[in-house]
């Protein structure tokens, strides 16, 4: 079996799998199924001259990590990754900060990670790089002579080409992406936007084979919607019975769980909730909005702004509508333990997910997986979350339109059991079929094929390339996954 080398900005400790964040959850689930290791930042800051790589093994899983320096953290992580790429890819050019020095530090950290990773790579390894922090990783690894298949998966959405072209280094970004064998994205709409970007930035050309030529390279772009492991959220029959018996509350809980991020549409959610209470007074005292919003990237200005805005909105709605024995919004700015998520989802009548733009949104899928099929809650989902391409049976809403949010809430609260059950059955079927296992297996299989195509195009004279291709073809045969996984791949 080929080893899978996962590379991402942040590596979590397998012992402490509580930490929030969609990317780490997706990688964690994959490595629980497949042999390999996980390389990246350990979350620590260390300004000493040459800090050592740390290797940790927990339950058969290996992580290899290194710290960042303070400058790396400020310029590579908070700077270029989270104040340029994150806002631009989410089409928030108004929040992008193009500061001198960010880009060079961003490349330098990628170059250093590649230098430390390259000696650990074995000939049969398959390298899978994750997310916007590490766009230049393949280019840096190739410079060091690594010929293994290298794939990239972008967890965030791809904004319109016009937004991406506003990045001062957009040509370098296109070149960096062209060094991958396969670029995996969450939705068909992301695939269209990226092709558009390649065409407009560096005259990328779609080929009859379905691949795309970008500068000197030919690569595959595909849509691989990330999934969850539904077993993590399932309830046994006894547990379910106990929960039903314990359910006495007359108040319907509406649950929101989102990192406190300006892309998640939280002010819009709070404002529409206030408007709902105003327009439908009969619902006062009958519903409560519990919004968990764990802190994230707090030293970026835009994040501090959204925190203040939410506190003020929650305060004014509670002040205006609250009673001695009823608080309309529970706003909790903390991380809840992962073990408690299931019960919170299960006991909520509505899952309210309203991002302005989101790569996928795993919370939507987790909410569905936790519901009691005999009496399920309703998912309200922004049509601008990647998950909406798959979860069309949710109540789809436009988060920019407060009236539509109010309307969606009313529909969900008044939906009869028969309709709730029918919608939930459809949604659960999709969540199960496109789970995290299907995601990683379909991506892995497509990456092996894309790696073979690149090596097959290499000049015949290169004996190293020839050997690499032979090795890859034999590994691909051994790793061939069942064909149902390949059906997700669109190249
Ligand atoms: C990125 C993309 C894409 C949240 N709060 C707590 C907590 N969480 C967990 C949720 C879920 C995960 O974090 C959040 O995942 P999302 O998908 O909703 O969002 P991002 O973190 O923005 O993830 C996103 C994802 O990557 C995967 O590709 O879907 O679009 O932006 O699993 O349950 N977990 C715990 N406590 C919390 O307070 N334990």
Boltz pocket constraint, residues with backbone or C-beta under 6 A from the ligand:
constraints:
  - pocket:
      binder: B
      contacts: [[A, 18], [A, 19], [A, 20], [A, 21], [A, 22], [A, 23], [A, 25], [A, 26], [A, 155], [A, 156], [A, 226], [A, 257], [A, 258], [A, 259], [A, 292], [A, 294], [A, 334], [A, 335], [A, 336], [A, 337], [A, 338], [A, 339], [A, 341], [A, 358], [A, 359], [A, 360], [A, 361], [A, 362], [A, 363], [A, 364], [A, 366]]
      max_distance: 6.0
